[in-house]
């Protein structure tokens, strides 16, 4: 960028370019400003002549795919040129937009090809009077999609947006027409807008008288699948005829929109919604009256209320949603039938939800934790969505007070846990605060697999006492009864984020003995190396210690360890907790402590080179080794001593697993002693 001011006026140039790592140009812009009479700082600007020219080129629109959203691929060329002439206080603006060779493939597979043309001419007089002409229109636009395995082509014809501002005010027209390859009209929307008193820049829009009309007709919604990646099997018809009068601040509507015999299949919900009927009508009021219904499964959902054209605190939208055994979701992971009675009140900045939702049937079967169920780190900060100009996009602030009741057929299965659930919750959400809840979820009956065995849940409650909904208190008891009537199991208390798990038994006994009852169903004999001891070790290592490893790794990362795990070798008595950390890129230290026997082991491993490692261990016995590693097919000379250590490398991101210690040689053992 360069700006200069002197006897010949003010002159500035700007050149901007963006390229990828290969040098391919992604975006370029050149701008030049000339004000030949501006030779002295402080000179009044309004009367200064100026000339400005700018041009922006995006040679390949794939560069803009991330910002565009909704597209699997995007190609084409964009050229945007503009100019300003006249004076600073009374400029004349011209602009052109050309998108050529557009090829946009939407996520669901539809391909849109063609061109887009846009032209603007505007002039502002010294008294702020404005004249303008703007037109935006697609050219040779074709939409291709597959329907039932057959390629279909649709054409956009007579489609354009035009706006003109002159002495008689602002006038606008809209046309959107879609036809099939045979010329048969699939959809048509036409609109007109008039603001007869708007012809001066800076005039308030809210007080402007308005006359507008929007008419449309779609005889078969099936064509709209090309624009709806989340749905398929669309059906139904739409008619629309709306007239708007009054002012922009207080518009009055007549007519409305009607959807008849609609249907839509939503694959992500595994559900076909049918018998969709909706009517939005106005009769010189400032709002549409809504009345609609939809059927899913054996149930129905109804919607009613009013929706103002312009929602304010004094004139909000009020919508009521009622249903009776409406089958909202039917997938292998979630089958849900709901009976809602919800009222939604909306203004331009707020949304308030009240009422209750009964869940007569919910079956959850999870093989893995859903992505959205994993909470973000505590240091993640959410900000408002930014618009194209960098300003925050207005988002309605949500408030909610909803009661959720679990019916007689609510169950959960996943992560070694199956349960039949009941209870009720009152949830409250306020802007900028975490959702809180009161009530309880009752585990009426269930089973929990721990240490390789199925434990019966005889008493389970998840209580919400007005705190955050993601951290309720726990009171869960899972046990098994042995043949000699001894009861042993797990008692889970504390909170969801800080659970306290203990082993209990009746009659009371040591935790080791109670664990034997949980795993074996009876006390273990003295021979820990027999089948019973092997079963104990396998159960602990495959189930109990696997869950413990998850906890251990989580705790280890929280306190800065590179490794934290539970380990068993041989029988159960040899189970130990192992913690490790890199003290330098080449030096790794682990410390293990027995869970059932007071034995500790310290191991140091030093990486001398890529093939040579020095390892020392002190525990029940002491030893030191020099380890050599060679990969299959690699020509090496093990007699060649290492000369230097490799350059430092960062510790691995995964939990490191040190190599198993080789038996020490006699020389190494003697040297260690």
C-alpha positions in Angstrom: 0.0 0.0 0.0 1.2 3.5 -0.8 -0.3 6.9 -0.1 1.2 10.2 -1.2 0.0 13.8 -0.9 1.7 16.8 -2.6 1.2 19.6 -5.1 -0.5 17.3 -7.5 -3.0 16.1 -4.8 -3.6 12.9 -2.9 -2.9 9.6 -4.6 -3.0 6.1 -3.1 -2.6 2.5 -4.4 -3.2 -0.8 -2.7 -2.2 -4.2 -4.0 -3.2 -7.4 -2.2 -2.5 -11.0 -3.1 -3.0 -14.3 -1.4 -1.3 -17.5 -2.7 -1.0 -21.0 -1.4 2.2 -22.8 -0.5 2.8 -23.8 -4.1 2.6 -20.3 -5.3 -0.8 -20.6 -6.9 -2.7 -17.3 -6.7 -5.9 -17.6 -4.7 -7.0 -13.9 -4.6 -5.8 -10.6 -5.9 -6.9 -7.1 -5.5 -5.8 -3.7 -6.9 -7.2 -0.4 -5.8 -6.3 3.2 -6.8 -7.5 6.4 -5.4 -6.9 9.9 -6.9 -8.0 13.2 -5.4 -6.1 15.8 -7.6 -7.3 18.9 -5.7 -6.6 17.7 -2.2 -3.2 19.3 -1.6 -3.5 20.5 2.0 -4.5 18.7 5.2 -7.6 20.2 6.7 -9.2 21.1 3.3 -13.0 20.4 3.4 -13.5 16.9 1.9 -17.2 17.1 0.7 -16.4 19.1 -2.4 -13.2 17.3 -3.3 -13.2 15.5 -6.7 -12.2 11.9 -6.6 -11.6 8.9 -8.7 -11.5 5.4 -7.3 -11.0 2.1 -9.1 -10.9 -1.3 -7.5 -10.8 -4.9 -8.8 -10.8 -8.2 -7.0 -10.2 -11.6 -8.7 -10.7 -15.1 -7.3 -9.5 -17.4 -10.1 -10.7 -20.6 -8.4 -13.7 -20.5 -6.1 -12.5 -23.6 -4.3 -10.6 -21.1 -2.2 -13.9 -19.8 -0.8 -15.6 -23.2 -0.2 -15.0 -23.0 3.6 -16.7 -19.6 3.8 -19.6 -20.6 1.5 -20.7 -23.7 3.5 -23.1 -26.4 2.4 -20.9 -27.4 -0.6 -18.9 -30.6 -1.0 -16.9 -28.9 -3.8 -16.8 -25.5 -5.4 -15.2 -24.2 -8.6 -15.4 -21.2 -10.9 -14.0 -17.7 -11.3 -15.2 -14.5 -9.5 -14.4 -11.0 -10.7 -15.7 -8.0 -8.8 -14.9 -4.5 -10.1 -16.0 -1.1 -8.8 -15.5 2.6 -9.3 -16.4 5.9 -7.7 -16.4 9.3 -9.5 -17.7 12.8 -8.7 -17.0 14.3 -5.4 -16.7 12.9 -1.8 -20.0 14.5 -0.9 -21.9 13.5 -4.1 -20.3 10.4 -5.5 -21.4 8.2 -8.4 -20.8 4.5 -7.8 -20.6 1.7 -10.3 -19.9 -2.0 -9.8 -20.0 -5.3 -11.6 -20.0 -8.9 -10.3 -19.2 -11.8 -12.7 -19.2 -15.4 -11.6 -18.3 -17.6 -14.5 -18.0 -21.4 -15.0 -19.6 -22.0 -11.6 -19.7 -25.7 -10.5 -21.0 -26.2 -7.0 -21.6 -29.7 -5.7 -23.8 -29.7 -2.6 -23.2 -32.1 0.2 -26.1 -34.4 -0.8 -24.8 -34.7 -4.4 -26.7 -32.1 -6.4 -24.5 -30.2 -8.9 -25.2 -26.5 -9.7 -23.5 -25.1 -12.9 -23.8 -21.8 -14.7 -22.9 -18.1 -14.3 -24.0 -15.2 -12.2 -24.1 -11.5 -13.3 -24.5 -8.5 -11.0 -24.6 -4.8 -11.9 -24.9 -1.6 -9.8 -25.1 2.0 -10.6 -25.8 4.6 -7.9 -25.5 8.3 -7.4 -25.8 10.4 -4.3 -26.5 14.2 -4.7 -25.2 16.8 -2.3 -28.7 17.0 -0.6 -28.5 13.1 -0.1 -31.0 12.4 -2.8 -30.2 8.9 -4.2 -30.7 7.2 -7.5 -29.7 3.6 -8.1 -30.2 0.6 -10.3 -29.2 -2.9 -9.1 -29.7 -6.2 -10.8 -28.5 -9.8 -9.9 -29.4 -12.7 -12.2 -28.1 -16.2 -12.8 -27.3 -17.1 -16.4 -27.5 -20.6 -18.0 -28.0 -22.0 -14.5 -28.6 -25.8 -14.3 -29.2 -28.1 -11.3 -28.4 -31.8 -11.8 -29.3 -34.5 -9.3 -30.0 -38.2 -9.0 -33.6 -39.3 -8.3 -34.2 -43.0 -7.8 -31.0 -43.7 -9.7 -32.1 -41.5 -12.7 -30.3 -38.2 -13.5 -32.6 -35.2 -13.5 -31.9 -31.7 -14.8 -33.6 -28.5 -13.7 -33.2 -25.0 -15.2 -33.5 -21.6 -13.6 -35.3 -19.3 -16.1 -36.6 -15.8 -15.7 -34.9 -15.6 -12.3 -33.6 -12.3 -11.2 -33.6 -9.7 -8.4 -33.9 -6.0 -9.5 -34.0 -2.8 -7.3 -34.4 0.7 -8.6 -34.4 4.0 -6.5 -35.5 7.2 -8.1 -37.6 10.3 -7.3 -40.7 8.0 -7.0 -39.0 5.9 -4.3 -37.7 2.4 -4.2 -39.1 -0.3 -6.4 -38.0 -3.9 -6.5 -39.0 -7.1 -8.3 -38.1 -10.8 -7.6 -38.5 -13.7 -9.9 -37.5 -17.3 -9.1 -38.6 -19.9 -11.7 -37.5 -23.6 -12.0 -38.4 -25.8 -14.9 -37.4 -29.4 -15.8 -35.4 -30.3 -18.9 -38.7 -30.5 -20.9 -39.7 -27.0 -20.0 -42.4 -28.0 -17.4 -42.6 -25.5 -14.6 -41.7 -27.0 -11.2 -41.7 -23.9 -9.0 -42.5 -20.2 -9.5 -42.1 -17.3 -7.0 -42.7 -13.7 -8.0 -42.6 -10.6 -5.8 -42.8 -6.8 -5.9 -41.8 -4.2 -3.3 -42.5 -0.5 -3.3 -41.3 2.2 -0.8 -42.7 5.3 -2.6 -41.2 7.8 -0.2 -37.7 6.4 0.1 -35.4 8.4 -2.2 -32.9 10.0 0.2 -29.9 8.5 1.8 -30.2 8.4 5.6 -34.0 8.3 5.7 -35.4 6.1 8.5 -36.7 2.8 7.0 -39.1 2.1 9.9 -41.5 4.9 9.0 -41.5 4.2 5.3 -44.9 3.2 3.8 -44.6 -0.2 2.2 -46.6 -2.0 -0.5 -45.4 -5.6 -1.3 -46.8 -8.8 -2.7 -45.3 -12.3 -2.9 -46.9 -15.0 -4.9 -45.7 -18.6 -5.4 -46.7 -22.1 -6.4 -45.0 -25.4 -6.1 -47.1 -28.3 -7.3 -44.7 -31.0 -6.1 -42.0 -30.5 -3.5 -39.9 -33.4 -4.7 -37.7 -31.0 -6.8 -36.7 -29.3 -3.6 -34.6 -32.3 -2.5 -31.8 -30.8 -4.6 -31.6 -27.9 -2.1 -32.2 -29.9 1.1 -29.3 -32.2 2.0 -30.9 -33.3 5.3 -34.1 -34.7 3.8 -35.3 -36.9 1.0 -38.6 -38.3 -0.3 -40.1 -34.8 -0.2 -43.7 -34.6 -1.3 -46.6 -32.1 -1.1 -47.7 -28.8 -2.6 -47.2 -25.2 -1.6 -49.2 -22.1 -2.5 -48.5 -18.6 -1.4 -50.1 -15.2 -1.9 -49.1 -12.5 0.7 -49.8 -8.8 0.5 -48.0 -6.4 2.9 -49.1 -2.9 3.7 -48.7 -0.3 6.5 -45.1 0.7 7.3 -41.8 -1.1 7.5 -42.0 -0.7 11.3 -45.6 -1.8 11.6 -46.3 -4.0 8.5 -49.8 -5.5 8.0 -50.3 -8.7 6.1 -53.1 -10.2 4.1 -53.2 -13.7 2.7 -50.7 -16.4 3.5 -49.0 -19.6 2.8 -50.4 -23.1 2.6 -48.7 -26.5 2.6 -50.8 -29.5 1.7 -50.2 -33.3 2.0 -46.5 -32.8 2.7 -44.0 -35.6 3.5 -40.3 -35.7 4.3 -37.9 -38.5 5.2 -35.1 -37.4 7.5 -32.3 -40.1 7.4 -30.5 -38.8 10.4 -33.7 -39.2 12.5 -34.6 -42.5 10.7 -38.2 -41.1 10.4 -40.7 -40.3 7.8 -42.9 -37.4 8.6 -46.2 -37.4 6.6 -49.6 -35.8 6.5 -47.9 -32.4 6.9 -50.5 -29.6 6.7 -49.6 -26.0 7.5 -51.4 -22.7 7.0 -50.0 -19.3 7.8 -52.6 -16.6 7.2 -53.0 -12.8 7.8 -56.0 -10.5 7.8 -54.7 -6.9 8.0 -53.0 -7.7 11.3 -49.3 -7.4 12.0 -48.8 -11.2 12.3 -49.5 -14.5 10.6 -51.8 -17.0 12.3 -50.2 -20.4 12.3 -52.1 -23.8 12.2 -50.3 -27.0 11.3 -49.9 -30.7 12.0 -47.6 -33.6 11.1 -47.8 -37.4 11.7 -45.0 -39.8 12.6 -45.5 -43.4 13.6 -48.8 -43.6 15.4 -48.7 -40.1 16.8 -49.3 -36.6 15.8 -47.8 -33.1 16.4 -49.7 -29.9 16.2 -48.5 -26.3 16.0 -50.5 -23.1 16.5 -50.0 -19.5 17.4 -49.1 -16.1 15.9 -45.9 -15.0 14.2 -45.5 -11.2 13.6 -43.7 -10.1 10.5 -41.5 -8.0 12.9 -41.1 -9.4 16.4 -40.7 -6.9 19.2 -40.9 -7.0 23.0 -44.4 -5.6 22.7 -45.5 -7.9 19.8 -43.6 -11.2 20.2 -44.3 -14.5 18.3 -46.3 -17.0 20.4 -46.2 -20.6 19.2 -47.6 -23.6 20.9 -46.4 -27.1 20.1 -48.5 -30.1 21.3 -48.2 -33.7 20.5 -49.5 -37.2 21.4 -47.1 -40.1 21.1 -45.2 -38.5 18.2 -42.4 -40.7 17.0 -39.6 -38.2 16.7 -36.6 -40.5 16.2 -36.3 -44.1 15.1 -32.6 -45.1 14.6 -30.6 -48.1 15.9 -29.1 -45.8 18.5 -32.2 -43.9 19.6 -35.9 -44.6 19.4 -38.0 -41.8 20.9 -41.7 -41.2 21.2 -42.6 -37.8 22.7 -45.8 -36.1 24.0 -44.9 -32.4 24.2 -46.9 -29.4 25.3 -44.5 -26.5 24.8 -45.0 -22.7 24.4 -42.4 -20.7 22.6 -42.3 -16.8 22.9 -39.9 -15.0 20.6 -38.8 -11.5 20.0 -36.0 -10.4 17.7 -33.4 -11.0 20.5 -34.9 -13.5 22.9 -36.6 -16.9 23.0 -38.5 -18.2 26.0 -39.6 -21.9 26.2 -42.0 -23.2 28.8 -44.1 -26.3 29.3 -43.5 -30.0 29.6 -42.4 -33.0 27.6 -43.5 -36.5 28.4 -41.4 -39.4 27.1 -43.6 -42.5 27.0 -40.9 -44.5 25.1 -37.2 -43.9 24.8 -34.7 -46.7 24.0 -31.1 -45.7 23.8 -28.4 -48.2 22.6 -24.9 -46.7 22.3 -21.8 -48.5 21.0 -19.7 -45.3 21.4 -20.0 -41.9 22.9 -21.6 -39.4 20.5 -19.3 -36.6 19.4 -21.6 -33.9 20.9 -21.7 -35.7 24.2 -18.0 -35.0 24.8 -17.7 -31.7 26.7 -15.2 -29.1 25.5 -12.2 -28.3 27.6 -12.7 -25.7 30.4 -10.5 -23.2 28.5 -12.7 -23.2 25.4 -14.4 -19.9 24.9 -17.5 -19.6 22.7 -18.1 -16.3 20.8 -21.0 -15.1 18.8 -21.1 -16.0 15.1 -19.5 -13.3 13.0 -21.2 -12.0 9.9 -19.6 -11.2 6.6 -18.7 -7.7 7.8 -17.1 -9.0 11.0 -20.0 -7.9 13.2 -21.7 -10.3 15.6 -24.7 -12.0 14.0 -27.7 -11.5 16.3 -28.6 -14.6 18.2 -31.7 -15.0 20.3 -30.9 -15.5 23.9 -32.6 -18.7 25.2 -34.5 -19.0 28.4 -36.3 -22.2 29.3 -38.3 -23.8 32.1 -39.4 -27.3 31.0 -40.5 -30.3 32.9 -39.3 -33.7 31.5 -41.2 -36.8 32.6 -39.9 -40.4 31.8 -42.7 -42.9 31.0 -43.0 -46.6 31.6 -40.8 -47.7 28.6 -37.5 -45.8 29.0 -34.3 -47.8 28.8 -30.6 -47.4 28.2 -28.0 -49.9 26.9 -24.3 -49.2 26.5 -20.8 -49.2 28.0 -21.5 -52.4 30.1 -24.7 -50.9 31.5 -28.3 -51.7 30.9 -31.2 -50.1 32.8 -34.9 -49.4 32.8 -35.4 -45.7 33.9 -38.0 -43.5 35.4 -38.4 -40.2 37.1 -38.9 -36.6 36.2 -36.7 -33.4 35.9 -37.5 -29.7 36.0 -34.9 -28.0 33.8 -34.2 -24.2 33.8 -32.0 -22.4 31.3 -31.1 -18.7 31.6 -28.9 -16.6 29.2 -25.2 -16.9 29.8 -25.7 -19.4 32.7 -25.4 -23.2 32.8 -28.6 -25.2 32.6 -29.8 -26.4 36.1 -32.2 -29.1 37.0 -34.1 -30.5 40.0 -35.6 -33.9 40.4 -34.3 -37.4 39.9 -33.8 -40.2 37.4 -34.5 -43.6 38.9 -32.9 -46.8 37.8 -35.8 -49.1 38.3 -33.8 -52.2 37.3 -30.6 -52.8 35.6 -27.3 -54.6 35.2 -23.7 -53.3 35.2 -20.7 -55.3 34.0 -17.7 -54.9 36.3 -14.6 -57.1 36.7 -16.0 -59.3 33.9 -19.2 -60.1 35.8 -22.8 -58.9 35.6 -24.0 -57.0 38.7 -27.6 -56.3 39.4 -28.5 -52.7 40.2 -30.9 -53.0 43.2 -31.0 -49.3 44.0 -30.1 -46.4 41.7 -30.9 -42.7 41.7 -29.4 -39.8 39.9 -30.4 -36.7 41.8 -30.6 -33.2 40.6 -30.8 -30.6 43.4 -30.9 -27.4 41.5 -27.3 -27.5 40.4 -25.8 -27.8 36.9 -27.5 -30.5 34.8 -24.2 -32.1 33.8 -23.1 -32.9 37.4 -25.9 -34.6 39.4 -25.3 -36.6 42.6 -25.1 -40.4 42.3 -26.5 -43.1 44.6 -26.2 -46.4 42.7 -25.8 -49.8 44.2 -24.8 -52.8 42.0 -24.3 -56.3 43.5 -24.4 -60.0 43.0 -25.5 -62.7 45.5 -23.3 -65.7 46.0 -24.6 -69.3 46.6 -23.8 -68.9 50.3 -26.1 -65.8 50.4 -23.2 -63.3 50.6 -23.9 -60.1 48.8 -21.0 -58.2 47.3 -20.9 -55.3 44.9 -20.1 -51.7 44.1 -21.5 -48.5 45.8 -21.3 -45.4 43.6 -21.8 -42.1 45.3 -20.4 -38.6 44.9 -21.2 -36.6 41.7 -21.0 -37.4 38.0 -17.8 -35.5 37.6 -16.3 -36.8 40.9 -17.7 -40.2 41.5 -16.8 -42.2 44.6 -16.8 -46.0 44.0 -16.4 -48.4 46.8 -16.7 -52.2 47.2 -19.2 -53.4 49.8 -20.4 -56.7 51.1 -23.0 -58.2 53.5 -21.8 -59.5 55.9 -18.9 -57.1 56.1 -15.4 -58.4 55.0 -12.2 -57.1 53.5 -12.3 -55.5 50.1 -10.0 -58.2 48.7 -12.4 -60.9 49.8 -15.5 -58.9 48.6 -13.8 -58.6 45.2 -13.4 -62.4 45.1 -17.1 -62.7 45.6 -17.8 -60.2 42.9 -15.5 -61.9 40.4 -15.9 -65.6 41.4 -19.1 -65.8 43.3 -17.3 -67.4 46.2 -14.1 -67.0 48.2 -10.9 -67.9 46.4 -8.8 -70.8 47.6 -5.2 -70.5 48.8 -3.7 -71.5 45.4 -3.7 -68.2 43.6 -2.0 -69.7 40.6 -4.8 -72.1 39.8 -7.8 -71.5 37.5 -9.5 -69.3 40.1 -6.5 -67.0 40.3 -6.2 -66.9 36.6 -9.9 -66.0 36.3 -9.3 -63.2 38.9 -6.4 -61.8 36.9 -8.2 -62.0 33.6 -11.3 -60.4 35.0 -9.3 -57.6 36.6 -7.1 -57.0 33.6 -9.9 -57.2 30.9 -12.7 -55.4 32.7 -11.9 -53.8 36.0 -8.4 -52.6 35.3 -9.5 -51.6 31.8 -11.9 -49.2 33.3 -9.2 -48.2 35.9 -6.8 -47.5 33.1 -9.2 -44.9 31.7 -9.3 -43.2 35.1 -5.5 -43.6 35.5 -4.7 -42.1 32.1 -7.1 -39.2 32.7 -5.6 -38.5 36.1 -2.1 -38.9 34.8 -2.6 -36.3 32.0 -4.1 -34.0 34.5 -1.0 -34.0 36.7 1.5 -33.9 33.7 2.4 -37.6 33.5 3.3 -39.1 30.1 2.1 -42.6 31.2 -0.4 -43.8 33.8 -1.8 -47.3 33.7 -2.7 -50.4 35.7 -0.7 -53.5 34.9 -1.0 -57.2 35.8 1.6 -59.9 35.3 0.7 -63.4 36.5 -2.0 -63.5 39.2 -4.1 -60.7 40.7 -1.6 -60.1 43.6 0.9 -58.8 41.1 -1.3 -56.0 39.9 0.4 -52.6 40.1 0.0 -48.9 39.2 2.6 -47.6 36.8 3.4 -43.9 36.3 6.0 -42.5 33.8 7.4 -39.2 32.6 10.0 -37.9 30.2 12.6 -36.0 32.2 14.3 -35.1 28.9 13.8 -36.1 25.3 16.1 -39.1 25.8 15.5 -40.0 29.5 12.3 -41.8 30.5 11.5 -42.8 34.1 8.7 -45.1 35.3 7.7 -46.0 38.9 5.4 -48.9 39.7 3.7 -49.6 43.1 1.8 -52.8 43.9 -1.9 -52.6 44.5 -2.1 -55.7 46.8 1.5 -56.2 47.8 4.0 -53.5 49.1 6.4 -53.8 46.2 7.7 -50.8 44.2 9.9 -50.7 41.1 11.9 -47.9 39.6 13.0 -48.1 36.0 15.2 -45.7 34.0 15.5 -45.9 30.3 18.1 -43.7 28.4 18.1 -43.5 24.6 21.7 -43.4 23.5 21.0 -43.6 19.8 18.4 -44.9 17.4 19.5 -48.5 18.1 21.1 -48.4 21.5 19.3 -48.0 24.8 20.6 -48.1 28.4 18.0 -49.5 30.9 18.3 -49.9 34.7 15.8 -51.2 37.2 15.6 -51.4 41.0 12.8 -53.3 42.8 12.7 -56.9 44.2 16.0 -57.3 42.2 18.4 -54.8 40.7 19.8 -54.9 37.2 21.1 -52.9 34.3 21.1 -53.7 30.6 22.3 -52.3 27.3 19.6 -53.0 24.7 20.2 -53.1 20.9 17.3 -52.8 18.4 17.4 -53.9 14.7 14.5 -53.9 12.3 13.9 -56.8 9.9 15.9 -56.4 6.7 18.2 -53.7 8.1 21.9 -54.2 7.7 23.6 -53.2 11.0 26.8 -54.0 12.9 25.9 -54.6 16.6 29.5 -54.5 17.6 29.8 -50.9 16.5 29.5 -48.7 19.6 27.3 -45.7 19.4 29.2 -42.4 19.1 26.5 -39.9 19.9 22.9 -39.6 20.9 20.4 -38.6 18.2 19.0 -35.1 18.1 16.4 -34.4 20.7 12.8 -35.3 19.7 9.6 -34.4 21.4 8.0 -37.0 23.6 5.4 -39.1 21.8 1.8 -37.9 21.9 0.4 -41.3 22.6 0.9 -43.1 26.0 4.4 -44.5 25.7 4.8 -48.2 26.4 8.4 -48.9 27.4 9.9 -52.1 25.9 9.9 -55.2 28.1 13.1 -55.5 30.1 15.4 -58.2 28.8 16.9 -60.6 31.4 20.2 -59.0 32.6 23.4 -60.6 31.6 25.8 -61.8 34.2 28.2 -59.0 33.4 25.5 -56.5 33.6 24.2 -57.8 36.9 27.7 -57.8 38.3 28.3 -54.3 37.1 25.0 -53.1 38.7 25.9 -54.6 42.0 
